[in-house]
């Protein structure tokens, strides 16, 4: 009987291995630069010849640049490598109930341009032209780069599905709006849309108070309240992708009617909207003016903030008892009122949490302030680009 000789097809496997190794080298540079080719070989376990070849491919793709000579450890000085953050740019958008904040960033998330515009309506047909104009202005500000605008990231205060459709945004009064498709068609760019609190959590984890922390809950306090949940350093979105709506946690059995259809929701008592309902009795109708009143010594303004701090503490105590996180990070516009809400918030948490849960837990305020969500939205767009680069599906823009 003749032996059958089978010739293995190695091309596909070879290309796959090269993609994987390229992704490993790029990730190493992203995390640890500046470093040399020898450093990459040592950190990744790839041999020096493979690293040199892959580094050259990444240089040719404009993703890595040589930055000069490093220190010698006895032989020739090594050439150091950096990620080329100017290889492309991203747009990040935080769409609020009464504002739109937008940024243009480089590929490391550093802000190049920022725009902020007020909204006087929540009607989608009036908001969308304003949103598109703001995005267009940011795109027009982008310097020339090999990859151009790599994508648009958007955080919205509502429930968003995997296709980028805003299923339900009670404070905007939007439902079933295919926002991702509309923006992708308008600009011809990849668009990533998520809940605003998820974007804020990503922003703080990547650039702010949450860096290096495994388990954290980001509490976004604006007109409403949303939460972004990060467990084991990954954003937790739940079975259907809709987790984080803790602003609609019931804290009053027979309480006020909420726009979500429930009663006694946490955000009815602890949000900026709740704060301004009380401030209206003082003739104050915006948060900045209330902050100024408190800073000027107004007992009424200080009392309102203390009350909101207590209500925030009630909800945060429930979060701590439920999730046992390393940190809770308070973000969005309420951060400007920190001096007047912090004491009552911390006292309430101390009184209402289980001692074992609060023992090693920290309450932090967002380092990025009002920029957490917009920075996180830009990061979502950048992260999608990196995913495509590592899979070999992204290419240089040709003029």
Buried (B, 14 or more C-beta within 10 A) or exposed (E): EEEEEEEEEEEEEEEEEBBEBBBBBBEBBBEEBBBBBBBBBBBBEBEEEBBBBBBEBBBEBBBBBBEEEBEEEEEEEBBBBBBBBBBBBBBBBBBBBBBBBBBBBBBBBEBBBBBBEEBEEBEBEEBBEBBBEBBEBBBEBBEEBBBBBBBBBBBBBBBBBEEBBBBBBBBBEBBEBBBBBBBBEBBEBBBBBBBBBBBBBBBBBBBBBBEEBBBBBBBBBBBBBBBBBBEEEEBBBEEEBBBBBBBBBBBEEEBEEBBBEBBBBBBBBBBBBBBBBBBEEBEBEEBEBBBEBBEEEBEBBBBBBBBBBBBBBBBBBBBBBEBBBBBBBBBBBBBBBBEBBBEBBBBBBEEBBEEEBBEEBEBBBBBBBBBBBBBBBBBBBBBBBBEBBBEEEBEBEEE
